[in-house]
């Protein structure tokens, strides 16, 4: 994914605004920490078609973002999996819409 292109830059700003520039993981615990990163809940490396889908994006601080997945293998951590579980119903809807049963 090209994080320098205009489409991503616009989407990133849109998501940060939606989340009021607050880290959504920290907010869950009553903390107001500035969000600097927009995270793909279902990794773009494995789900490129979800790269610009709002429900798959969440604003995080740099530190919280680092805790979501391994930066080398892109494997999702337990914390990252908890966010996937949170939006699983949307993922399932998307999957059913895009992969109808035969």
N, C-alpha and C positions, 0 to 999 in steps of 0.2 A: 504494500500500500504506500502510495506517495503522500506523506504527511505535509508536503510543501505546496501541494496544488490548491488552487482557489476554492474548489468545491469542499475539500476537507476543512480548510481554514474557516469558511463560512459556517459549516456544520458544527465545528468545534465551538465557535462563538455562540451559536444558537443554543447548544446544550449547556454551556457555562451559564448563559443568561437564564435558561429554564430553571437551572438548579441554584440560581442566585449567587453564583461564584463560590458556593460552599461545598466542601468535601462531604459527599453524601454518606460515606462510611462513618466519618467522625460525627456527623449530625445525628446519626442513630443513637449516639451515646451522649447527646446534649452538648456537644462541643462545636464551636464555630471556628472552623479552620478553612483558610482560603483554598479553593480548588484551582489547580494549575494545569491539570491533565484531564482529558476525556478518555475514558477507558471503554474498550469493547468488551462487554460481558461475555459474549461468545466470540472468541478470538478471530480476528480478521484473517489470520493465517489459515484457519480451518473453515471459516464461514465468510468468504469475501462478499457474498451477496447480502450480508447483514452489516456491511461497513458503514452505511449511512442511515440505518434504521434507528429512529429515536429511542425505542424501548431497549435497544441493545447498547445504548451509550449512557454512561454515568460520569459525573464530575467527581474527581478525587484529588487529594493532595498528592504530591510526588511520592511521599513515603507510603501512603496507603496504596497507591498504584503499584509500587514495587512489590507489595505484599499479595497482589492478585494473581501473579503468574511468574514463572521462572523466565528471566530475560533471555536466556540462551535457548532453552528447549521449547519455550512458549507453553509449557505444561501449566495448567490452571492449578492453583493452590487450593487448600480447603476453604480459605476466605473467598477466593474467586468462585469456587463451586457454590458457596452459599448465595452469592449474587445470582448465579445461574438458576439456582432453585427458586429464587424470588421472582424471576421472569419466565420460568419454565412454561407457564400456561400460554404466554405470548409466543414463545419459541414453538410450542406444540401447534398452536393455531397457524403460525407461519409454515411449519413443516407440512401440515395437512393440506394447506392451500396450494403449496408448491409441489407436493408429492402425493396426489390423490391415489386412493387404493384402486387397484385394477379390477 
